Amino acid sequence: MKKKITIEGMSCGQCAGRIIESLKGLVGVSAVDVNLDAKFAVLDGYDVDDADIKFALGRAGYKVYGIEQFNM
């Protein structure tokens, strides 16, 4: 399962690194890719709760605007 997470507050490579680190710390996450220009991250994993994603990114200083689930 993949989730596309639209994020406010990303502006540099350091932000992208912080987001990757925050999301990879969640149980069930196997990979994270960040698109800095488009302001979103794609999380690959299983049984990752949206509330946990929002909490982890909120602790890192970012706001989640949307989470879309898709399968590839």
C-alpha positions in Angstrom: 0.0 0.0 0.0 1.2 3.5 -0.8 0.1 6.8 0.6 0.6 10.2 -1.0 0.9 12.8 1.8 0.5 16.5 0.9 2.7 18.5 3.3 3.0 22.2 4.2 6.2 23.7 5.4 8.8 21.9 3.2 11.3 24.3 1.7 14.7 22.6 1.5 16.6 19.4 1.4 17.0 19.4 5.1 13.2 19.5 5.5 12.9 16.5 3.1 15.4 14.6 5.2 13.5 15.4 8.4 10.2 14.2 6.8 11.8 11.0 5.6 13.3 10.3 9.1 10.0 11.0 10.8 8.0 8.7 8.5 10.5 5.9 8.5 10.3 5.9 12.3 6.7 4.6 12.0 5.9 0.9 12.4 5.1 -0.6 9.0 6.8 1.9 6.8 9.2 0.3 4.3 10.1 3.3 2.1 9.6 7.1 1.8 10.2 9.3 -1.2 9.8 13.1 -1.0 9.0 15.5 -3.9 10.2 18.8 -2.5 9.0 20.9 -5.4 5.4 19.5 -5.4 5.3 19.4 -1.6 4.4 15.8 -1.1 5.8 12.5 0.2 5.0 9.0 -0.9 5.0 6.4 1.9 5.2 2.7 1.1 4.2 0.2 3.9 1.4 -1.7 5.5 -1.1 -0.8 8.3 0.2 2.7 8.7 -2.6 4.8 10.3 -3.2 8.3 9.0 -3.4 9.7 12.5 0.1 8.4 13.2 1.4 10.0 10.0 -0.1 13.4 11.0 1.3 13.1 14.5 4.8 12.2 13.4 4.9 15.1 10.9 3.3 17.5 13.3 6.1 16.7 15.9 8.6 17.5 13.2 7.0 20.9 12.5 4.9 20.2 9.4 1.2 20.2 8.6 -0.4 17.5 6.6 -3.0 18.8 4.1 -4.1 15.4 2.7 -3.4 11.7 2.6 -4.4 9.6 -0.4 -4.1 5.9 -0.5 -3.3 4.1 -3.7 -2.0 0.7 -4.8 0.6 0.1 -7.5 
